[in-house]
């Protein structure tokens, strides 16, 4: 039952993702630079997810694509947050250094600590923690300053909000997976399935809110007015 619901939730999320990518492709000129950058990742993510679904039906182990997806998530979301975070955090100034260190650590996890044909649990946990840090720093930057009546600020805020929610679920899921793998798989293996279901629902939640955010950014713009540095126009 859980497996059926997870599959259907995933299919729904892919539909949201497809609609978002179409908006990004057709209305990219109207989007602020952070959304343009993230849109490139959403396109790649859509391709990877469709490929995984197809290969799973053929009985092919495509877990290496999960490792690739994790790596690209880190790269594109770091660039996204580098655009919108305040300079005081140092992410924008040191984005190349952050990317180099992160890429090296993720490759180390995939190629040395773990295996390309196993779930990259440590990498997913590290990525989730980083995304939550990024999102929390952004909330601190814009608290009391953001004007949600403005489409650009609303759109970016929706993306950050969905990141915080979905990666909170991801962190919980992979921490529990790590615990059961090392200490209690025989006892708790069946108890993990509902957690994976929740993680799938939260992933679909992110994809839905991304669709809403891109719809707002693409179709609710009126004119290019000056905004705070956290929301660059180009």
C-alpha positions in Angstrom: 0.0 0.0 0.0 2.7 2.4 1.0 4.7 1.6 -2.2 1.6 2.4 -4.3 1.0 5.7 -2.6 4.7 6.7 -2.9 4.6 5.9 -6.7 1.4 8.0 -7.2 2.8 10.9 -5.2 6.0 10.8 -7.2 3.9 10.9 -10.4 2.0 13.9 -9.2 5.2 15.6 -8.3 6.6 15.0 -11.7 3.6 16.6 -13.3 4.1 19.7 -11.1 7.8 19.7 -12.1 6.9 19.4 -15.8 4.6 22.4 -15.5 7.2 24.4 -13.7 9.9 23.6 -16.3 7.5 24.7 -19.1 6.9 28.0 -17.4 10.7 28.5 -16.9 11.3 27.6 -20.6 8.5 29.8 -22.0 8.7 32.8 -19.6 12.4 32.8 -18.6 12.9 36.3 -19.7 10.5 37.5 -17.0 12.1 35.6 -14.2 14.7 37.1 -11.7 18.2 35.6 -11.9 17.8 33.3 -8.9 14.7 31.7 -10.4 16.4 31.4 -13.8 19.3 29.5 -12.2 17.1 27.2 -10.2 15.0 26.5 -13.3 18.0 24.9 -15.0 18.3 22.4 -12.1 14.5 21.7 -12.3 14.9 20.8 -15.9 17.8 18.4 -15.2 15.9 17.0 -12.2 12.9 16.3 -14.4 15.1 14.4 -16.9 16.8 12.4 -14.1 13.5 11.5 -12.4 11.9 10.3 -15.7 15.0 8.3 -16.5 15.0 6.6 -13.1 11.3 5.7 -13.4 11.9 4.2 -16.8 14.9 2.2 -15.8 13.3 0.9 -12.6 10.6 -0.6 -14.8 13.3 -2.4 -16.7 14.9 -3.7 -13.5 18.1 -1.6 -13.9 19.9 -0.1 -10.9 20.1 3.6 -11.5 21.2 4.7 -8.0 24.2 6.5 -9.6 21.7 9.0 -10.9 20.6 9.7 -7.3 24.2 10.6 -6.5 24.3 12.8 -9.6 21.1 14.5 -8.6 22.4 15.2 -5.1 25.6 16.8 -6.6 23.5 19.0 -8.9 21.1 19.9 -6.1 24.1 21.2 -4.1 25.6 23.1 -7.0 22.4 24.8 -8.2 20.8 25.6 -4.8 24.1 27.0 -3.6 24.1 29.4 -6.6 20.4 30.2 -6.0 21.1 31.1 -2.3 24.2 33.0 -3.2 22.0 35.4 -5.2 19.5 36.0 -2.4 21.6 35.8 0.8 23.0 38.9 2.4 26.7 39.4 1.8 27.5 39.2 5.5 27.0 35.4 5.4 30.0 35.0 3.0 28.2 32.6 0.7 28.1 35.0 -2.3 31.7 36.1 -1.8 33.1 32.6 -1.3 30.6 30.7 -3.6 33.4 29.1 -5.6 35.2 27.8 -2.5 31.9 26.5 -1.1 31.2 24.7 -4.3 34.7 23.2 -4.6 34.6 21.9 -1.0 31.0 20.6 -1.3 31.7 18.8 -4.6 34.8 17.1 -3.2 32.9 15.9 -0.1 30.0 14.6 -2.0 32.3 12.8 -4.4 34.2 11.4 -1.5 30.9 10.1 0.0 29.8 8.5 -3.3 33.1 7.0 -4.4 35.0 6.2 -1.2 32.8 6.1 1.9 29.8 4.6 0.1 29.0 3.2 -3.3 27.4 4.5 -6.5 25.0 1.6 -6.3 23.8 2.3 -2.8 21.8 5.2 -1.4 24.1 8.1 -0.6 22.6 8.5 2.9 25.5 10.7 4.3 25.4 13.0 1.2 21.6 13.4 1.5 21.9 14.2 5.2 24.7 16.8 4.6 22.7 18.4 1.8 19.5 18.6 3.8 21.4 20.3 6.7 23.0 22.8 4.3 19.7 23.6 2.7 18.1 24.2 6.1 21.1 26.5 7.0 20.7 28.4 3.7 16.9 28.8 4.2 17.3 29.9 7.9 19.9 32.5 7.0 17.6 33.9 4.3 14.7 34.1 6.7 17.0 36.1 9.1 17.9 38.4 6.3 14.4 39.3 5.2 12.5 39.0 8.5 10.3 42.1 8.8 11.5 43.5 5.5 9.9 41.3 2.8 6.8 42.7 1.0 4.8 39.6 0.0 2.4 41.8 -2.0 5.2 42.1 -4.6 5.3 39.1 -7.0 9.1 38.8 -7.0 9.4 38.7 -3.3 6.4 36.4 -2.9 7.8 34.0 -5.5 11.3 33.8 -4.0 9.8 33.4 -0.5 7.6 30.5 -1.6 10.6 28.7 -3.0 12.6 29.2 0.3 9.6 28.2 2.4 9.2 25.0 0.4 12.9 24.3 0.7 12.7 24.5 4.5 9.7 22.2 4.6 10.8 19.5 2.1 14.4 19.3 3.4 13.3 19.0 7.0 11.4 15.9 5.9 14.4 14.7 3.9 16.7 15.1 6.9 14.4 13.1 9.1 14.0 10.4 6.6 17.7 9.8 5.9 18.6 10.0 9.6 16.1 7.3 10.3 17.4 5.3 7.3 20.9 5.6 8.7 19.8 4.5 12.2 17.9 1.5 11.0 20.7 0.5 8.6 23.3 0.4 11.3 21.3 -0.6 14.4 17.8 -1.9 14.0 17.0 -2.9 10.4 15.5 -6.2 11.5 13.2 -4.5 14.0 12.4 -1.2 12.3 12.6 -1.9 8.6 8.8 -2.0 8.2 8.4 1.2 10.2 10.5 3.2 7.7 8.1 3.0 4.9 5.6 5.6 6.3 8.6 7.9 6.7 9.5 7.5 3.1 5.9 8.2 2.2 6.0 11.5 4.2 9.3 12.3 2.4 7.7 11.7 -0.9 4.7 13.9 0.0 7.0 16.7 1.1 9.0 16.4 -2.2 5.8 16.8 -4.1 5.0 19.7 -1.8 8.2 21.4 -2.9 7.4 20.8 -6.5 3.9 22.2 -6.1 5.2 25.3 -4.4 7.9 25.7 -7.0 5.1 25.6 -9.6 3.1 28.3 -7.7 6.2 30.4 -7.2 7.2 30.3 -10.9 3.6 31.1 -11.9 3.7 34.2 -9.7 7.1 35.2 -11.0 6.2 34.7 -14.6 2.6 35.9 -14.8 2.2 38.5 -12.0 5.0 40.8 -13.0 4.0 44.3 -14.1 7.1 46.4 -14.4 10.8 46.2 -13.5 11.1 48.3 -10.3 14.0 48.4 -8.0 14.0 45.9 -5.2 16.2 45.0 -2.2 19.6 43.4 -3.0 18.1 40.1 -1.9 15.9 40.0 -5.1 18.0 40.9 -8.1 16.2 41.5 -11.3 18.7 39.9 -13.7 
